[in-house]
Amino acid sequence: MKIYTKTGDDGTTGLFGGERVAKTDPRVEAYGTVDEANSALGLARTTTASESIAEWLEEVQADLFALGAELACAPEKLNVLGTPRIDQGRVERLEHLMDLMDARLEPLKNFILPGGTSAASAMHHARTVARRAERRVLELHAARAVSLDIRLYLNRLSDFLFLLARYENSVSNTPDIAWKPRGG
């Protein structure tokens, strides 16, 4: 099977369920940005030395794949999508992992700059892409309803990745970089 179909040469793409939409459609922008966040997580996963962090990232990547599939599905076809859907349990899983990390981290006393280890830096980058994905999904939601669970998951994801970057630095004995305002 060839990877190229030529069906998108006219500037459209197919949703699961057969509907064709412009490649600039907010739905395509939303699931495309979720895919970008997933790729950023893949990069972060390859840079961490922690098996548990790598497993958490792979779990989130699987969630994002399911989330993107749901966004790429024509709404009337969701019942035949055939992939798991993001639900409250997935949101609670992120919250549970955040609580675990937060309990092991020193409380923040100031803002921090993205950085530290290569893995933490990659997680900070993934965090900003996840936040952009959330904004794209909220733009889509303004035009067409997107499930509350997807919106909550993406909102929690950037918080999860912030804590994960700090946790990565902590387990690597690398301090976070405190932001020190510069005088003008």
SELOKOL-159800 format. One line per field, with one value per atom (N, C-alpha, C): x, y, z; residue number from 1; atom name. Coordinates in steps of 0.001 Angstrom, whole numbers, plus 500000, padded with zeros to 6 digits. Layout:
<recs>
east <- [X / ...]
north <- [Y / ...]
up <- [Z / ...]
doza <- [NUM / ...]
banu <- [CA / ...]
</recs>
This chain:
<recs>
east <- [500840 / 500000 / 500887 / 500591 / 501346 / 500879 / 501803 / 501478 / 500750 / 500988 / 500304 / 499085 / 498005 / 496740 / 496331 / 496874 / 496547 / 495142 / 494408 / 493052 / 493067 / 494202 / 494303 / 494890 / 495120 / 495714 / 494823 / 493537 / 492616 / 492494 / 493343 / 493320 / 492325 / 491813 / 490894 / 491509 / 490924 / 491330 / 490081 / 490182 / 489030 / 489020 / 487854 / 487653 / 487272 / 487471 / 486980 / 485466 / 484945 / 483515 / 483223 / 484279 / 484134 / 483968 / 483558 / 483375 / 484711 / 484687 / 485894 / 485769 / 486882 / 486925 / 488214 / 488240 / 489448 / 490558 / 491774 / 492919 / 493119 / 492464 / 492520 / 491347 / 490495 / 489349 / 489836 / 489125 / 489547 / 489699 / 488922 / 489054 / 490424 / 490854 / 492150 / 493274 / 493109 / 494110 / 494208 / 493067 / 493061 / 493753 / 493335 / 493966 / 495396 / 495711 / 497093 / 498011 / 497515 / 498328 / 498451 / 497416 / 497516 / 498586 / 498627 / 499651 / 501046 / 501162 / 502441 / 502873 / 501929 / 502239 / 502695 / 502035 / 502407 / 503843 / 504199 / 505573 / 506583 / 506234 / 507117 / 507295 / 506233 / 506341 / 507237 / 507163 / 508039 / 509496 / 509801 / 511174 / 511582 / 510709 / 511015 / 511241 / 510436 / 510552 / 511901 / 512436 / 513724 / 514895 / 514686 / 515803 / 515873 / 514801 / 514841 / 515541 / 516247 / 516895 / 515981 / 514875 / 513962 / 512936 / 512919 / 511955 / 510526 / 510281 / 508915 / 508442 / 509301 / 508925 / 508665 / 509506 / 509298 / 507958 / 507620 / 506335 / 505167 / 505279 / 504205 / 504021 / 505137 / 505052 / 504433 / 504791 / 504199 / 502694 / 502290 / 500868 / 500133 / 500719 / 500101 / 500079 / 501133 / 501140 / 499970 / 499714 / 498585 / 497267 / 497160 / 495966 / 495798 / 496888 / 496803 / 496444 / 496904 / 496539 / 495030 / 494474 / 493030 / 492269 / 492781 / 492153 / 492141 / 493260 / 493340 / 492390 / 492267 / 491339 / 489909 / 489570 / 488221 / 487986 / 488993 / 488848 / 488764 / 489401 / 489423 / 488198 / 487287 / 486106 / 484915 / 484176 / 482917 / 482037 / 481463 / 480733 / 479675 / 478988 / 477936 / 478491 / 479805 / 480448 / 481201 / 481148 / 481891 / 481534 / 480286 / 479860 / 480504 / 481081 / 481739 / 483246 / 483785 / 485199 / 486102 / 485773 / 486541 / 487820 / 488097 / 489265 / 488780 / 489597 / 489188 / 489014 / 488109 / 487886 / 488409 / 488813 / 489273 / 488061 / 488220 / 487128 / 487665 / 486804 / 487185 / 488300 / 488316 / 489370 / 490759 / 490885 / 492175 / 492588 / 491619 / 491905 / 492386 / 491694 / 492069 / 493446 / 493809 / 495133 / 496220 / 496033 / 497008 / 497075 / 495931 / 495905 / 496631 / 496428 / 497111 / 498633 / 499088 / 500536 / 501075 / 500312 / 500757 / 500875 / 499905 / 499965 / 501187 / 501522 / 502717 / 503984 / 504097 / 505300 / 505367 / 504226 / 504193 / 504616 / 504238 / 504604 / 506109 / 506809 / 508251 / 509095 / 508444 / 509179 / 509189 / 510267 / 510307 / 509254 / 508579 / 507586 / 508256 / 507539 / 508061 / 508022 / 509107 / 509165 / 509259 / 509481 / 509574 / 509304 / 509191 / 509030 / 510334 / 510205 / 511406 / 511447 / 512666 / 512859 / 512853 / 512301 / 512384 / 513846 / 514196 / 515574 / 515903 / 517180 / 517683 / 518287 / 517844 / 518347 / 517758 / 518325 / 517764 / 516332 / 516091 / 514735 / 513761 / 514155 / 513278 / 512997 / 514024 / 513824 / 512837 / 512951 / 512012 / 510597 / 510472 / 509150 / 508550 / 509381 / 508888 / 508408 / 509146 / 508713 / 507386 / 507274 / 506026 / 504876 / 505171 / 504147 / 503571 / 504433 / 503943 / 503154 / 503544 / 502783 / 501428 / 501408 / 500144 / 499212 / 499771 / 498940 / 498358 / 499155 / 498644 / 497551 / 497732 / 496703 / 495408 / 495533 / 494342 / 493633 / 494403 / 493785 / 493085 / 493702 / 493090 / 491803 / 491798 / 490587 / 489500 / 489878 / 488882 / 488322 / 489145 / 488639 / 487645 / 487970 / 487059 / 485766 / 485886 / 484709 / 483776 / 484320 / 483484 / 482590 / 483038 / 482266 / 481481 / 482080 / 481474 / 481836 / 480876 / 481089 / 482204 / 483100 / 484163 / 483906 / 484066 / 483735 / 484483 / 483817 / 484418 / 485661 / 485622 / 486772 / 488020 / 487866 / 489013 / 489540 / 488657 / 489096 / 489787 / 489252 / 489886 / 491237 / 491317 / 492564 / 493671 / 493381 / 494416 / 494807 / 493846 / 494175 / 495103 / 494832 / 495684 / 497042 / 497070 / 498307 / 499444 / 499193 / 500289 / 500776 / 499854 / 500269 / 501101 / 500648 / 501388 / 502811 / 502928 / 504257 / 505148 / 504563 / 505353 / 505940 / 505069 / 505559 / 506536 / 506274 / 507158 / 508553 / 508623 / 509928 / 510666 / 509951 / 510575 / 510998 / 510148 / 510445 / 511666 / 511734 / 512895 / 514170 / 514142 / 515319 / 515659 / 514623 / 514844 / 515494 / 514959 / 515531 / 516902 / 517211 / 518530 / 519484 / 519065 / 519871 / 520314 / 519410 / 519664 / 518684 / 519175 / 518240 / 517441 / 516211 / 515444 / 516157 / 515916 / 516567 / 515593 / 515921 / 515056 / 515092 / 513933 / 513858 / 514249 / 515225 / 515663 / 515430 / 514437 / 514152 / 515380 / 515568 / 516693 / 516212 / 517042 / 516704 / 516825 / 516000 / 516025 / 516948]
north <- [498822 / 500000 / 501244 / 502169 / 503413 / 504358 / 505150 / 506108 / 507312 / 507612 / 508765 / 508297 / 509074 / 508706 / 509682 / 510878 / 511973 / 512533 / 511985 / 512493 / 513859 / 514231 / 515528 / 516609 / 516286 / 517270 / 518494 / 518339 / 519470 / 520307 / 520012 / 520789 / 520276 / 519057 / 518474 / 517217 / 516756 / 515509 / 514796 / 513505 / 512719 / 512494 / 512679 / 512324 / 510851 / 510238 / 508884 / 508945 / 508134 / 508171 / 508689 / 509169 / 509512 / 510974 / 511802 / 513229 / 513851 / 514709 / 515426 / 516871 / 517385 / 518770 / 519410 / 520727 / 521457 / 521151 / 521096 / 520860 / 522006 / 523127 / 524269 / 524282 / 523269 / 523167 / 523140 / 523789 / 523775 / 522369 / 521416 / 520038 / 519472 / 519733 / 519242 / 519947 / 521233 / 521977 / 521418 / 521064 / 520533 / 519176 / 518223 / 516905 / 516914 / 517825 / 517950 / 518458 / 519381 / 519907 / 518879 / 518073 / 516954 / 515979 / 515714 / 514838 / 515430 / 516744 / 517414 / 517256 / 517402 / 517205 / 515769 / 514821 / 513422 / 513188 / 513799 / 513667 / 514280 / 515425 / 516056 / 515154 / 514459 / 513516 / 512336 / 511894 / 510813 / 511198 / 512423 / 512907 / 512952 / 513472 / 513531 / 512128 / 511181 / 509802 / 509197 / 509536 / 508961 / 509561 / 510669 / 511327 / 511049 / 510510 / 510264 / 508944 / 508919 / 507687 / 506928 / 507549 / 506947 / 506050 / 504783 / 503849 / 504245 / 504687 / 505051 / 506276 / 507264 / 508447 / 508053 / 507183 / 506725 / 505997 / 505187 / 504466 / 505445 / 506452 / 507448 / 508184 / 508549 / 509261 / 508393 / 507123 / 506226 / 506075 / 506021 / 505948 / 507190 / 508348 / 509597 / 509640 / 509147 / 509108 / 508260 / 507121 / 506282 / 507033 / 507769 / 508588 / 509630 / 510297 / 511340 / 510756 / 509547 / 508906 / 508669 / 508167 / 507941 / 509263 / 510280 / 511596 / 512177 / 512063 / 512561 / 511816 / 510498 / 509711 / 510195 / 510488 / 510988 / 512338 / 513206 / 514510 / 514366 / 513334 / 513122 / 512354 / 512087 / 511303 / 512225 / 511959 / 512678 / 512412 / 513455 / 513275 / 512176 / 512020 / 511000 / 509579 / 509438 / 508124 / 507710 / 508513 / 508195 / 506826 / 506412 / 505133 / 503941 / 504138 / 503039 / 503268 / 504205 / 504546 / 503338 / 502557 / 501342 / 501536 / 502733 / 502966 / 503467 / 503290 / 503802 / 505319 / 505812 / 507261 / 507803 / 509042 / 509707 / 509889 / 509460 / 509596 / 510163 / 510299 / 510868 / 510055 / 508746 / 507904 / 508291 / 508678 / 509100 / 510450 / 511339 / 512624 / 512357 / 511475 / 511150 / 510487 / 509714 / 509090 / 510167 / 511192 / 512292 / 512980 / 513215 / 513869 / 513031 / 511702 / 510800 / 510883 / 510838 / 510934 / 512294 / 513362 / 514683 / 514715 / 514119 / 514079 / 513305 / 512186 / 511414 / 512255 / 512945 / 513751 / 514939 / 515605 / 516804 / 516489 / 515321 / 514923 / 514721 / 514460 / 514197 / 515417 / 516486 / 517677 / 518741 / 519520 / 520684 / 521690 / 522353 / 523345 / 524453 / 524925 / 526034 / 527312 / 528047 / 529322 / 530490 / 530172 / 531207 / 530566 / 531392 / 530880 / 530211 / 529231 / 528576 / 528707 / 528680 / 528707 / 527282 / 527056 / 525720 / 525327 / 524137 / 523688 / 522611 / 522470 / 521404 / 520334 / 519092 / 518016 / 518146 / 517417 / 517390 / 516882 / 515854 / 515298 / 516318 / 517012 / 518026 / 519144 / 519540 / 520574 / 520112 / 518843 / 518287 / 518233 / 517944 / 517912 / 519303 / 520299 / 521681 / 522065 / 521661 / 521954 / 521250 / 519982 / 519241 / 519912 / 520478 / 521185 / 522354 / 523102 / 524271 / 523834 / 522734 / 522220 / 521694 / 521034 / 520548 / 521711 / 522800 / 523974 / 524555 / 524548 / 525022 / 524089 / 522778 / 521819 / 522088 / 522398 / 522737 / 523956 / 524972 / 526172 / 525842 / 524989 / 524611 / 523831 / 522961 / 522196 / 523133 / 524108 / 525068 / 525917 / 526264 / 526958 / 526074 / 524801 / 523861 / 523758 / 523680 / 523548 / 524752 / 525922 / 527108 / 526964 / 526158 / 525960 / 524645 / 523603 / 522263 / 521641 / 521069 / 520533 / 519484 / 519648 / 518664 / 518178 / 516896 / 516341 / 517054 / 517164 / 517773 / 517001 / 515670 / 514867 / 515194 / 515411 / 515802 / 517151 / 518095 / 519432 / 519379 / 518598 / 518467 / 517770 / 516720 / 515977 / 516892 / 517662 / 518546 / 519634 / 520096 / 521096 / 520506 / 519284 / 518626 / 518257 / 517950 / 517464 / 518466 / 519731 / 520695 / 520829 / 520744 / 520762 / 519513 / 518362 / 517107 / 517230 / 517789 / 517892 / 518890 / 519942 / 520877 / 520138 / 519412 / 518662 / 517567 / 516924 / 515865 / 516404 / 517586 / 518199 / 518466 / 518982 / 519214 / 517899 / 516886 / 515571 / 514955 / 515074 / 514584 / 515247 / 516553 / 517240 / 516725 / 516513 / 516059 / 514680 / 513713 / 512367 / 512323 / 513342 / 513431 / 514309 / 514740 / 515625 / 516874 / 517432 / 518659 / 519711 / 520823 / 521824 / 522498 / 522889 / 523745 / 525096 / 525805 / 527095 / 528197 / 528843 / 529908 / 531117 / 531678 / 532898 / 534074 / 534825 / 536014 / 537219 / 538029 / 539177 / 540074 / 540558 / 541452 / 542901 / 543723 / 545147 / 545790 / 546788 / 547442 / 548562]
up <- [500000 / 500000 / 500000 / 499123 / 499064 / 500168 / 500671 / 501718 / 501150 / 499903 / 499309 / 498528 / 498665 / 498016 / 496923 / 496973 / 496053 / 496279 / 497255 / 497500 / 498163 / 498756 / 499406 / 498523 / 497275 / 496368 / 496175 / 496452 / 496292 / 497564 / 498574 / 499816 / 500841 / 500631 / 501601 / 502189 / 503287 / 503918 / 504393 / 504563 / 504990 / 506488 / 507088 / 508486 / 508549 / 509709 / 509893 / 509744 / 508875 / 508600 / 507213 / 506518 / 505118 / 504772 / 505714 / 505415 / 505007 / 504011 / 503582 / 504045 / 504569 / 505040 / 504553 / 504554 / 504176 / 505175 / 504684 / 505568 / 506549 / 506305 / 507213 / 508187 / 508153 / 509052 / 510500 / 511419 / 512830 / 513406 / 512920 / 513408 / 513020 / 511792 / 511320 / 512083 / 512308 / 513082 / 514502 / 515095 / 516459 / 516527 / 515674 / 515792 / 515268 / 514361 / 513902 / 514998 / 515812 / 516913 / 518033 / 518244 / 519192 / 518714 / 517403 / 516840 / 517047 / 516888 / 517118 / 518581 / 519502 / 520928 / 521172 / 520517 / 520674 / 520195 / 519083 / 518574 / 519542 / 520123 / 521107 / 522325 / 522719 / 523837 / 523480 / 522221 / 521777 / 521889 / 521508 / 521645 / 523120 / 523961 / 525396 / 525959 / 525515 / 526011 / 525657 / 524497 / 524100 / 524867 / 525549 / 526222 / 527718 / 528305 / 529749 / 530060 / 531173 / 531635 / 532597 / 532987 / 533960 / 533256 / 533658 / 533062 / 533400 / 534625 / 535008 / 534226 / 534047 / 533268 / 531821 / 531261 / 529883 / 529755 / 530746 / 530718 / 530808 / 531681 / 531791 / 530470 / 529847 / 528576 / 527487 / 527454 / 526451 / 526684 / 527943 / 528290 / 527783 / 528003 / 527537 / 526014 / 525374 / 523911 / 523387 / 524027 / 523621 / 523813 / 524921 / 525152 / 524052 / 523698 / 522675 / 521309 / 521042 / 519778 / 519740 / 520843 / 520936 / 520862 / 521547 / 521542 / 520125 / 519428 / 518059 / 517135 / 517339 / 516522 / 516731 / 517970 / 518254 / 517580 / 517622 / 516963 / 515445 / 514888 / 513435 / 512935 / 513824 / 513483 / 513251 / 512191 / 511989 / 513220 / 513835 / 515097 / 515064 / 513957 / 513881 / 513771 / 513637 / 513514 / 514776 / 515845 / 517063 / 517628 / 517445 / 518013 / 517308 / 516130 / 515413 / 515273 / 516042 / 515931 / 516198 / 517206 / 517463 / 518251 / 518722 / 519572 / 520919 / 521954 / 523265 / 523206 / 524009 / 524053 / 525374 / 525333 / 526555 / 527464 / 528714 / 529670 / 530980 / 531949 / 533240 / 533897 / 533663 / 534235 / 533746 / 532493 / 531952 / 532559 / 532763 / 533413 / 534839 / 535541 / 536922 / 536986 / 535967 / 535935 / 535907 / 535066 / 535036 / 536398 / 537005 / 538315 / 539359 / 539311 / 540244 / 540078 / 538832 / 538585 / 539033 / 538818 / 539277 / 540785 / 541487 / 542950 / 543430 / 542765 / 543127 / 542987 / 541838 / 541601 / 542555 / 542713 / 543550 / 544987 / 545477 / 546843 / 546997 / 545900 / 545949 / 545579 / 545168 / 544729 / 545808 / 545821 / 546689 / 546210 / 547135 / 546694 / 545876 / 544875 / 544062 / 544877 / 544835 / 545542 / 544575 / 543304 / 542277 / 540919 / 539901 / 538546 / 538120 / 537235 / 536721 / 535201 / 534688 / 533245 / 532710 / 531525 / 530940 / 530775 / 531197 / 531070 / 532067 / 532332 / 533191 / 532315 / 532476 / 531633 / 530226 / 529298 / 527939 / 527967 / 528767 / 528859 / 529441 / 530499 / 531098 / 530096 / 529358 / 528333 / 527274 / 526870 / 525881 / 526450 / 527733 / 528371 / 528455 / 528742 / 528737 / 527339 / 526317 / 524951 / 524647 / 525024 / 524820 / 525564 / 526742 / 527519 / 526731 / 526065 / 525323 / 524088 / 523474 / 522326 / 522811 / 523967 / 524532 / 524853 / 525339 / 525642 / 524353 / 523281 / 521990 / 521482 / 521660 / 521263 / 522019 / 523298 / 524087 / 523489 / 523122 / 522532 / 521216 / 520395 / 519113 / 519341 / 520338 / 520654 / 521186 / 521971 / 522464 / 521332 / 520351 / 519161 / 518421 / 518282 / 517638 / 518437 / 519755 / 520616 / 520460 / 520195 / 519999 / 518764 / 517798 / 516569 / 516584 / 517141 / 517183 / 518526 / 519183 / 520527 / 520545 / 521511 / 521790 / 523211 / 523443 / 524757 / 525878 / 526992 / 528176 / 528602 / 528507 / 528931 / 528105 / 526796 / 525967 / 526422 / 526667 / 527086 / 528435 / 529369 / 530684 / 530574 / 529763 / 529608 / 529106 / 528067 / 527520 / 528504 / 529293 / 530312 / 531364 / 531801 / 532796 / 532208 / 530919 / 530308 / 530437 / 530184 / 530282 / 531727 / 532691 / 534100 / 534422 / 533919 / 534106 / 533557 / 532353 / 531727 / 532456 / 533023 / 533834 / 535038 / 535749 / 536908 / 536491 / 535365 / 534902 / 534583 / 533994 / 533717 / 535035 / 536020 / 537327 / 537968 / 537844 / 538416 / 537730 / 536420 / 535661 / 536179 / 536371 / 536909 / 538306 / 539114 / 540482 / 540522 / 539764 / 539799 / 539130 / 538338 / 537696 / 538488 / 539675 / 540527 / 539784 / 539007 / 538267 / 538775 / 539275 / 539800 / 538693 / 539042 / 538140 / 538057 / 536993 / 536785 / 537224 / 538334 / 538838 / 537897 / 537641 / 536846 / 537736 / 537265 / 537987 / 537073 / 537404 / 536542 / 536403 / 535223 / 534946 / 535029 / 535565 / 535638 / 534274 / 533988 / 532682 / 532667]
doza <- [1 / 1 / 1 / 2 / 2 / 2 / 3 / 3 / 3 / 4 / 4 / 4 / 5 / 5 / 5 / 6 / 6 / 6 / 7 / 7 / 7 / 8 / 8 / 8 / 9 / 9 / 9 / 10 / 10 / 10 / 11 / 11 / 11 / 12 / 12 / 12 / 13 / 13 / 13 / 14 / 14 / 14 / 15 / 15 / 15 / 16 / 16 / 16 / 17 / 17 / 17 / 18 / 18 / 18 / 19 / 19 / 19 / 20 / 20 / 20 / 21 / 21 / 21 / 22 / 22 / 22 / 23 / 23 / 23 / 24 / 24 / 24 / 25 / 25 / 25 / 26 / 26 / 26 / 27 / 27 / 27 / 28 / 28 / 28 / 29 / 29 / 29 / 30 / 30 / 30 / 31 / 31 / 31 / 32 / 32 / 32 / 33 / 33 / 33 / 34 / 34 / 34 / 35 / 35 / 35 / 36 / 36 / 36 / 37 / 37 / 37 / 38 / 38 / 38 / 39 / 39 / 39 / 40 / 40 / 40 / 41 / 41 / 41 / 42 / 42 / 42 / 43 / 43 / 43 / 44 / 44 / 44 / 45 / 45 / 45 / 46 / 46 / 46 / 47 / 47 / 47 / 48 / 48 / 48 / 49 / 49 / 49 / 50 / 50 / 50 / 51 / 51 / 51 / 52 / 52 / 52 / 53 / 53 / 53 / 54 / 54 / 54 / 55 / 55 / 55 / 56 / 56 / 56 / 57 / 57 / 57 / 58 / 58 / 58 / 59 / 59 / 59 / 60 / 60 / 60 / 61 / 61 / 61 / 62 / 62 / 62 / 63 / 63 / 63 / 64 / 64 / 64 / 65 / 65 / 65 / 66 / 66 / 66 / 67 / 67 / 67 / 68 / 68 / 68 / 69 / 69 / 69 / 70 / 70 / 70 / 71 / 71 / 71 / 72 / 72 / 72 / 73 / 73 / 73 / 74 / 74 / 74 / 75 / 75 / 75 / 76 / 76 / 76 / 77 / 77 / 77 / 78 / 78 / 78 / 79 / 79 / 79 / 80 / 80 / 80 / 81 / 81 / 81 / 82 / 82 / 82 / 83 / 83 / 83 / 84 / 84 / 84 / 85 / 85 / 85 / 86 / 86 / 86 / 87 / 87 / 87 / 88 / 88 / 88 / 89 / 89 / 89 / 90 / 90 / 90 / 91 / 91 / 91 / 92 / 92 / 92 / 93 / 93 / 93 / 94 / 94 / 94 / 95 / 95 / 95 / 96 / 96 / 96 / 97 / 97 / 97 / 98 / 98 / 98 / 99 / 99 / 99 / 100 / 100 / 100 / 101 / 101 / 101 / 102 / 102 / 102 / 103 / 103 / 103 / 104 / 104 / 104 / 105 / 105 / 105 / 106 / 106 / 106 / 107 / 107 / 107 / 108 / 108 / 108 / 109 / 109 / 109 / 110 / 110 / 110 / 111 / 111 / 111 / 112 / 112 / 112 / 113 / 113 / 113 / 114 / 114 / 114 / 115 / 115 / 115 / 116 / 116 / 116 / 117 / 117 / 117 / 118 / 118 / 118 / 119 / 119 / 119 / 120 / 120 / 120 / 121 / 121 / 121 / 122 / 122 / 122 / 123 / 123 / 123 / 124 / 124 / 124 / 125 / 125 / 125 / 126 / 126 / 126 / 127 / 127 / 127 / 128 / 128 / 128 / 129 / 129 / 129 / 130 / 130 / 130 / 131 / 131 / 131 / 132 / 132 / 132 / 133 / 133 / 133 / 134 / 134 / 134 / 135 / 135 / 135 / 136 / 136 / 136 / 137 / 137 / 137 / 138 / 138 / 138 / 139 / 139 / 139 / 140 / 140 / 140 / 141 / 141 / 141 / 142 / 142 / 142 / 143 / 143 / 143 / 144 / 144 / 144 / 145 / 145 / 145 / 146 / 146 / 146 / 147 / 147 / 147 / 148 / 148 / 148 / 149 / 149 / 149 / 150 / 150 / 150 / 151 / 151 / 151 / 152 / 152 / 152 / 153 / 153 / 153 / 154 / 154 / 154 / 155 / 155 / 155 / 156 / 156 / 156 / 157 / 157 / 157 / 158 / 158 / 158 / 159 / 159 / 159 / 160 / 160 / 160 / 161 / 161 / 161 / 162 / 162 / 162 / 163 / 163 / 163 / 164 / 164 / 164 / 165 / 165 / 165 / 166 / 166 / 166 / 167 / 167 / 167 / 168 / 168 / 168 / 169 / 169 / 169 / 170 / 170 / 170 / 171 / 171 / 171 / 172 / 172 / 172 / 173 / 173 / 173 / 174 / 174 / 174 / 175 / 175 / 175 / 176 / 176 / 176 / 177 / 177 / 177 / 178 / 178 / 178 / 179 / 179 / 179 / 180 / 180 / 180 / 181 / 181 / 181 / 182 / 182 / 182 / 183 / 183 / 183 / 184 / 184 / 184]
banu <- [N / CA / C / N / CA / C / N / CA / C / N / CA / C / N / CA / C / N / CA / C / N / CA / C / N / CA / C / N / CA / C / N / CA / C / N / CA / C / N / CA / C / N / CA / C / N / CA / C / N / CA / C / N / CA / C / N / CA / C / N / CA / C / N / CA / C / N / CA / C / N / CA / C / N / CA / C / N / CA / C / N / CA / C / N / CA / C / N / CA / C / N / CA / C / N / CA / C / N / CA / C / N / CA / C / N / CA / C / N / CA / C / N / CA / C / N / CA / C / N / CA / C / N / CA / C / N / CA / C / N / CA / C / N / CA / C / N / CA / C / N / CA / C / N / CA / C / N / CA / C / N / CA / C / N / CA / C / N / CA / C / N / CA / C / N / CA / C / N / CA / C / N / CA / C / N / CA / C / N / CA / C / N / CA / C / N / CA / C / N / CA / C / N / CA / C / N / CA / C / N / CA / C / N / CA / C / N / CA / C / N / CA / C / N / CA / C / N / CA / C / N / CA / C / N / CA / C / N / CA / C / N / CA / C / N / CA / C / N / CA / C / N / CA / C / N / CA / C / N / CA / C / N / CA / C / N / CA / C / N / CA / C / N / CA / C / N / CA / C / N / CA / C / N / CA / C / N / CA / C / N / CA / C / N / CA / C / N / CA / C / N / CA / C / N / CA / C / N / CA / C / N / CA / C / N / CA / C / N / CA / C / N / CA / C / N / CA / C / N / CA / C / N / CA / C / N / CA / C / N / CA / C / N / CA / C / N / CA / C / N / CA / C / N / CA / C / N / CA / C / N / CA / C / N / CA / C / N / CA / C / N / CA / C / N / CA / C / N / CA / C / N / CA / C / N / CA / C / N / CA / C / N / CA / C / N / CA / C / N / CA / C / N / CA / C / N / CA / C / N / CA / C / N / CA / C / N / CA / C / N / CA / C / N / CA / C / N / CA / C / N / CA / C / N / CA / C / N / CA / C / N / CA / C / N / CA / C / N / CA / C / N / CA / C / N / CA / C / N / CA / C / N / CA / C / N / CA / C / N / CA / C / N / CA / C / N / CA / C / N / CA / C / N / CA / C / N / CA / C / N / CA / C / N / CA / C / N / CA / C / N / CA / C / N / CA / C / N / CA / C / N / CA / C / N / CA / C / N / CA / C / N / CA / C / N / CA / C / N / CA / C / N / CA / C / N / CA / C / N / CA / C / N / CA / C / N / CA / C / N / CA / C / N / CA / C / N / CA / C / N / CA / C / N / CA / C / N / CA / C / N / CA / C / N / CA / C / N / CA / C / N / CA / C / N / CA / C / N / CA / C / N / CA / C / N / CA / C / N / CA / C / N / CA / C / N / CA / C / N / CA / C / N / CA / C / N / CA / C / N / CA / C / N / CA / C / N / CA / C / N / CA / C / N / CA / C / N / CA / C / N / CA / C / N / CA / C / N / CA / C / N / CA / C]
</recs>
